[in-house]
Amino acid sequence: MPGTLAAIIITVLFFKSALDAGKNPVPMALTGFLAFFIPALLWTYFITPDLKDTLQHDPGNTLLKLTANYAYVALGTTCSVWVWFKIFKKNTP
């Protein structure tokens, strides 16, 4: 659920920023969505199974449990914010 909400917010952010910048909003919204989705998907398939395996051996580790369940949202959001800055921020000397 948090990943879905983050993806929707990021897509809307890219769409509105593209409208303000005078760019085509649909490809920019898709870029934002993919900038979130691809890193989140890679994290989910390659990192999360190992974290959940570790949790089976130490089920009381709350920090690891939160990391295993929600780190993909932080990673995807960080990547999409970086892409947003690369696309929409003007470099002013």
N, C-alpha and C positions, 0 to 999 in steps of 0.2 A: 504493500500500500504506500509506504513513503517513497518508494522508487517511482511509482506511477504519478504521484503528486509532483515530485521533483521534475519528472520528464514533462509534464503538462506545463508547469510554471516556466521551465527553461524554453520550451517551444514557443509559448506566448511571449516571453521576453525577447527572443530572437525575432519573432514576427513583428512586434511593435517597434523594435530598434531598426529593423529593415525599413519599415514605413517611414520612420523619422529620418532615416538616412537617404531616402529616395531610391532604395534598392528593391528588387523583386522580393516580396516577403515570403512566398512559399518555399523557394529554394533555401533561403536563409533560415526559415523555421525548421526545415528538414536537416540542415546542417547542424543546428542547435540540438535537435533530437538525437542525431547520430553521434554528436560529440559527447552526449551523455550516455547513450545506449551501448555503444561499442566498448568503451572501457568498463562499464558496469557489467556487461555480459562476459567479457574476458575475466574479470575478477571473480564473477560468480562461478564460472566453469573451472578455473585453474587454482584459485586460492581458497575459496570458501570450503570445498570438500576437505581440505587438509585441516582447516580450523575446526570444522565440525567433528572430524576424527579425533582431534586433540581434546575436544569437549567431552567426548565419550569417556576419556580417561580421567578428566578433572571436571566433573559437572558443576562444581560450585564456583568456578571462575567466572564471575559476572562480567568483568571487562572483556574477556575473550568471547563470551557469549554475545555481548553487544557488538563487538568487532565483527564477529562472524555473520551477524544478522543485518548490520546496517552500514558496514564500511563501503559497500558498493555505491551507496547513495553519495557518500562524501567524495569518493574517487570520481564518479561520473560528474558530480556538480563541479568539482575542481577543474576537471578537463574542459567542461563546457564554458566555465567562466574564463578560462585561459583563451579558448577559441573566440569567445565574445570580445575580449580585449584585443585580440589580434585583428578581428574584422572591423569593429566599430569604433575603437578609440583612435582618434587622430593623433599623429605624432607632431607635437608642436615644439619647435626648437626654442 
